[in-house]
Amino acid sequence: MGRVNVRLAAVVVVVAVVAALYFGSRRNYGDGPYAREVAQAIPRIEEGTGLKFKHPPKIEVRTKEQVREFLLKKFNEDTPADELKGEETAYKLFGLLPDSLDLRKFLLAVLTEQVVGYYDPATKVLYVVNGTDEKTVGITVTHELVHALQDQYVSLDSIQKATSDNDRLTAAQAVIEGQAQFEQLATMGGGANSLALRVGGREQLRDMIRESMSSMPVMATAPMMIQESLLFPYLSGADFVQRFKEKKGKANPLMNIPRSTEQILHTDAYFSAPPDEPTVITMPAPRGATKVYENDIGEFGARLIMFQQTKDQNSAARAAMGWDGDRYVVVKNASGTGIVWVTVWDTTLEAAEFSDGMIRATTKRTGMAERVEAAGGATIQPKGRTITIFPRIINGRAVVIYSDYPDGMSGVIDPAAIKLDPH
């Protein structure tokens, strides 16, 4: 979900669980910080990835406060305030975040709650907090060494700085973090066939991560969307990397990064020939309102919107199946703030299933019954607002248009002016 995906490697929620499962006591030796951990990890990482370090990674030890200040600086540099504010507004209108939440403040609190270490692509340095226990340090160094290796073959900074396509950014983050997570688990857990890399082991790991959140007060209170968005690159990304290795061997997944979370989630969407590329949607200029923010959320985001209300993972996944592209625009006029969200689907049946799911989710969220409209659409009117959900055909494609306007705002986006560029 774009900017919400702050680097979880800088906190302990994942590494502490893996450390407890797979890592024994180690000691430092050699000339540099954590030289033994580095010396043991590098050959395994190179073997697993099929890539060689072009030059030795640099590791520096800092105090917790120094690393915290560094992370805050990086977050402020890499996360433009207007971008994050736009996302916050959209997610609140979708019902994913409570109205009272300050997203930037909350993400900073999560990011710095349990600082362990961080690889910085700008300085090419892996920073580790001084005094961190040896088990956690070993896991952190292994994970971040993978990022250091990645950065010697592609520009991690460039990959992670896209702002106009959040779904593509989330997919890229999933490959970056997923590869690091996969190789970390393989290195620390006895190879690619270790328990944590099997399907059942992955679910066990997810459950243990959730249990570990009780020791992190901020993370434990995070809204579902934030928790799931933070975990997605690590768990779903590692699943993707495992499938990639099974099909492509030791090819580098960063040389052909998936363009959508659909390609992360579904094997055929990425590995088929040709792959299932998302439809590009161009929204027209709003009428009678000013555009505040525009972006997309992808299949993963569509799942979260459903799951937020239904709490049924399977039904949410089914409702989002067949996603083929989306775009939303946040608009504002004297009446208030609204949103229009356009989604494209592979078939009319899948569009109808998503439309029905959105109607059910929205009525549950608002507590208001829908008024059934022609062609399978619906209107829902909570106090002071009008929400419409309509399946349509645009240029021969199955589309669902979701709009949520305050009283006094309507018809901001002309459906006839929406452009769909085939993939």
N, C-alpha and C positions, 0 to 999 in steps of 0.2 A: 504494500500500500504506500509506496513512495517514501516520503520524508519520515514517516513514522518508524521506518526500519533503521533505527540507530544501531550502531555496532554493539551487539550483545557480547562480543568477545571481550569487551572492556569490563564486563561484570561477571560475577562468579556463578550465575545460575546454571549454566551448562557445565562448565569445567569442574565444578565441585562435585557434581554427581559422577561424572566420568572418572575423576580422580579417586573417588571412594571405591569405584568398581575395579579399576584396572591398573592403578599406579602404585608402586611400592616406594619405600623410602629411598631417596637418592642423596648424594652429596656433590657439592661443587668441586671441581678441580680444574687445573689449567690456568692460563693467563687471564682470560676474560671472564665476565660474569656468566655463570651457568654454562661454562665451557663443556662440562660433561654432558649435560642435557642436550646441548647443541650437537656435540660429536656423535651422540647415540641416535639422535633424531634424524639428522641430515641424510645418512645413507638409506634409511627406511623411507623417508619422504621421496627421495630421488627414485628409489626403486618403485614405489607406489605410483608416482606421477609420470615416470618416464622422462622427467626433466632434470637437468643438472644445474646446480647453482653456478651462475656465471662469475660470481665473486662472493666471498664470505659475508654472511649477514652480520649486521652490527647490532649489538645489544647494549643498552645502557640502563643502569639502575637509578631510579628516582624515588623520592618520597611519595607517599600517597597523595599529599597535597599538590606536589609538582605535577603528577600525572593527572590529577583531577583538574587542575588549572589548564593543562594542555588539552584535555578532552573538551572542556568548556569552550576554549578558544576555537578548536576545530569544529565543534558543533555550530558555533555562531558563524564561522566562515563558510561552512558547507551547507547550511540550512537557512536560506534567506527567510527573513521574518514574514514577508508578504506571501511567500509560497506556503509556509507552514500555517499561516493564518487562514489562507484560502482553503487548505485541506481541513483544518479544524471546523470551519463553517460548514463545509460540505458534509463532513462526518456527523456533525450534530443534526443537520437536516435529515440525514439518512437514519437517525436514531442510534448511531454507533457510539456516540459519546454523550455524556450528560452535559446539559447546558452550562453548568457551573464550572466545568473543567477548563483550566488554562493548559492547553496541550504543550506548549513550549516549556513551561515551568515543570510540568509533570515529567516530560521526557528527559529533561536535564536531571531531575531527581532520580529517575530510574538509571540513567547512564552513570551517575557518580555514586550510586548507593553502595556498590561493592567493587571498587576499582582493583583490577589485578594487573592488566597489561594491555598494550595496544601497539600495533605496527602502523607507523605513519608513512604513507607513500611519498609524502613531500620531502621528508628528511632521510628516508630510507633507514630508519632506526626503529628497532623493536624496544619499547620502553616497558620495564617491569617494575612493579612497586617493591621497594625495599622492605624486607621483613615478612613478605608473604610466605605462608607455609610451603614446604618443599613439594608436597604432593600437588598442590594447585599450581605452583610455578611450573612444574614439569609439563603439565597439560597445556598451560597457557603458552609456554615457549614453543611446544610442538605445533599448536594451532597457528600461532602467529608466524612461525617459520614458513608455513605453507603460503601465507599471504606475502611474505618477503620473496619467496620463489616465484609466485604468480606475477609479482610486480616487476620481476626481471625479464618477463616475456611480454606482458601487456601493461598498459598504463591503468592501474587501479583507480587513480584519481579521475581520469577522463571517463571511465566507465560509470563511476558513481556520481557524476555531476549533471546528468540529464534532468531537466525539470518539467518538460512538457508532455512526458509520457511515463506516468508513475507505474503503470503495469509493466512496461519494459524495464524500468529501473528495478522494480521488485524482482523480476526474473533474473536480471544480471546479478543482483545481490545474492539471490539464491544459489547461483553457480559459484560465485566467489566464496561465500560462507559454506556452501554445501561441500565444495571440494576440500576446504580446510577441515571441516567437521569429519568428513569421511576418512581422510588420511590420518587425522588425529586418532579417530577410533580404531582404524586399522593398525596404526603404529603402536598404540598403547594397549590394544586388546588382542594382539596375536594374529594380525593379518586380516585380509578382506572377508574371511569367513567367520570372523568373531561374532559372538552372540549379539552384540549391539548393532551389527550391520544386517542382521536377519530381520524379517518382517516382524516376528513376535518380539524380538529384542528391541526393535525401534519403538514399539508401543510401550514396552516396559520402561525404556529410557524416557519417553514422553511423560509417563505417569510419575516417574521418580523426579523429573524436573519440576513438575507441578507441586509435588510434595515439598521439594526444596524451597519453593517460593515462600513457605511459611517463615523462613529465617530472613526473608527480605521484605520488610514491612511495606515499602513503596511498591515493589513489583507485585506483591500479594494483593494489593488493593487496585491494581490497574484494571481498567475496563477490559472486557473480553477482547475487543478489537486490538488493543495495544498488545496484550499478551500473545495473541495469535499472530499478529504481524511481526513481533519480535522473534517468535519461534519458527516461523515459516522458512526463512532462509536457511536455518540450520538443519531442521528435520526434513522438510520437503526437498530442500536443496541437496542434502546428502542422499536422499532416495533417488533424485534425478542423476546425480553423479554415479551412483552405483549402477543404474541402468545404462548410463553412457559407457562406463567401463566394460560392461557385459557385451555391448554392441560394437564399441569402437576401440576396445583395448586401451592402449596408453596414449591415444590421441589427446590433445589438450582441449578440454571443453570450452576454454576461454577464447579459442580461436573462432568459434561459431556459437556465440551466446544465444540462447533462446530469446525470442522477441516478445514473449507473453508468459504470464503465469499458467495459461492453458498448456503451453509447451512444457512447462515444469511438471504439471500435474498429470498429463496424459502422454503415454509413450508414443502413440501413433501421431500425435500432433506435432512432435518434433522429429521423430525418426522416419516417418513416412516420406515417400518421394513423389511429389514435392511435399514439404512440410505444410501444416495448416497455419498459414500466416493470418494475423488478425486484419479485419477490414478497417481501413482508415476512415474515420468519420470527421467531416468538416462541418462545424456548426455555423449557421448564419449569424449575422449581427443581431443582437436582441432588439425587440421593438418595445418602446416605452419603458425601457430600463437600461441600466448600465452594467456591463459585464464586470464582475468582481474577480472571478477566478475561473479557470477552465483546466480540466485534466481528465484522466480516466482511472478506473479502479481494477479492471480485469476480472477474469473468472474467479480468482481467489477473493477479491473484494465482494463480488456478487454473492459468493457463498457466505461470507461473514454477515452480510445484511440479512440474509435468510436465517442463519444460525442464531443471530442476536435475539430473534423473536421466538423461533421454534424450539431452540435448544436441541434440535434433532440433526446430527451431523449428516446422516444418510439422506434425509429429505432435502437438506440444504444443497448437498452435492448434486442430487438429481435435478433440482430446480435450476441450477447453474450450468448443467450439462448442455452442450451445444452452443455455448457462448462463442461469438465470432468477432467481437469488437464492441467497444463502448466509448462514450464521451459524455461528460456532464459539464454544465456551465452554471455557476452561481451568479445570480443577478440581483440588482437592488434598485429600488426607486423610493419615492416618498412613502409608500405603503409598508416597506420593509424589505426583507431578503427572501429570495426564492431560489429554486433549483430546477433545472430540467436535465434529465438523464436519458440518453438514447442508447439502447443496446441492440446489437444485431445478432441474429441467430441462424444456425445452419438450416433449420427447417421451421415451417409454420407450427408444427406440433410442439417443438421445443420452445418456441416463442410463447405459445399459449400456456405451456406448463410454467414457464417463468412468470408470465403475467398473473396467472392464478396464484402462484406462490407469493408474489409481491402484494397482491390484494389481501391474502390471508395475513401476511406479516404486518402489513400496514394497519389493518383493522385491529389486530392484536396490540400493536404499539400505541395506537391512538385511542382505543376503546370505543371506536365509532363504527357502526355498520356501514357497509358500502351501498351505494345506489348503482344498480347494474345498468350499464349503458349498452347501446347497440354494438355489435361486432365484438362482444366479449370484454369490453372495457368496463371500468368502474370509476365512480367518483366517491371520495370519502371527505367529509367535512368536519374536522375537529374545530374547536373554537378559534375563529379568526383566520382560518386557512382553508384552502381547497386543494386536495390531492387528487390527481387523475392518473390512471394507469390504462394505457390503450395499446393493444397490438395493432400494427399497421403493415402495409406493404409499401416499400419505397424502392423504386427502381428494380422491382422484382424480388427484393430481399425482405425476409421476415424481420420486423423491427418492433420493439416495445418502447414506448415513450412514457416516461414517468415524470410528472411535474408536481411540484409542491409550491404553491403561491400563497402569499398573505392576501387577505381581503383587499381589493383595490388593484390587484395585479392579475393579468390574464393574457394568454396568447403571446407570450414574450418571444417564443421561438416558432417560426413558421415551418411546419413539417415538410412542406413542398420545397423548401430551400435547403434542407439537409442534404449533404452530398456524401455518397458512399463510394469509396475507391476500392475496387476489387483487389484482393491479394493475389 
